[in-house]
Amino acid sequence: MAVALKELYAAISPQYHVKLHTESCFDKMIAWTHVVEDIEFISSLHGEELVFFSGLNCTSEDWLKRYITELDRHHVGGLIMSFRGEETFSKEIVGFCNEIRFPIFSASWTTPYMDIMRLFAEILLKNEQRETNLIAAFKNAIYYPENEGSYLSHFERNGFLRDMEYIVVILSCHTYDEETGNEQLNKIEKSLRFILENVIAYEENRRLIILAAGYSLHKIQEEFQRLCGKDTNVYAGIGTVAGRSRDIHRSHENAYTAYRLTKTGIPRNLLSYDELGIYKILADVKEEEIYPEFVSETVGELMKYDREKHTDYMNILEVYFENDCSAVHTAQTLYCHKNTLAYKLDKIKRILGYDILKNENRVKIMVAIYILRLGTGYF
């Protein structure tokens, strides 16, 4: 797991004479370190590396600019470069790096790169072990909530306290799936770690499972709306607030319900469980086999008629109820004359064999429509 570059820089002892020249570390994250002495080797990097460079192959300022440009193009997190005597980066290079938000550091000619790289490796490996333990604890909190001993100690050692507020978020973006993984999921996870300090995330079944600790529901909704709400290829479900660690599994269940409905019942790619309305009840029913029977009893004859006669009466009925059973508004929505609509509504009543405006029947029809919107997985 990556570590913030500013944390690594802060860990360097002053005796090593490493100096930051750009305005900041630009919130870069570092996953590993590499020595890269020539431009042609940069293409082998994976991104988020901190590169060490002796400077021996630097023949001119133009060459150095091309070198830095390639590092940035391959998503490298920063550069530490050695200089002899009083030499250092030119103002032009520093300005260029500030412009592209690429952090650069100078080191003295005698700076022991191996010592610094070993220090960074220890920090990175320790952080990776911490993340691994937290992910395992998170999974235990989801699947074995009654066994607090399997997750609480790991949580509390890392600032995730027993009585903090926890929210689980589940998201996916299968449009971007590739054999090598999902770059968009990785990008979202990296961005998330900049935005939220107390967060645990792991990928499972091509979905990102996220635990945010110590944040309000409004804050989580706001940040995820900003992060992925505008990308219609990203689907995200936000769970309820769990007031203690042993209730994380409930937030996870609710997040999954909301996530599932983004793909079926509610045409939005970002949903909070609190927004689901009647779907909370429908999605929480454990005996899902009752759904087909209920739908069949309520609107089955109309669906059968549509299939056999190639009509769209079920759609008309749904639009009619969406418009609060207003003939005027329904006719406007369907772009048809109100007399034509009246004829079709009368036909629907005759096919169904009951008064669709009777209160009990209206409720049953709406519930049947909501069930159908949940998707064919129930049938």
Summary of the structure (lengths in Angstrom):
residues: 379
radius of gyration: 28.8
end to end distance: 41.9
largest distance: 94.7
contacts: 1143
relative contact order: 0.07
helix: 54%
strand: 15%
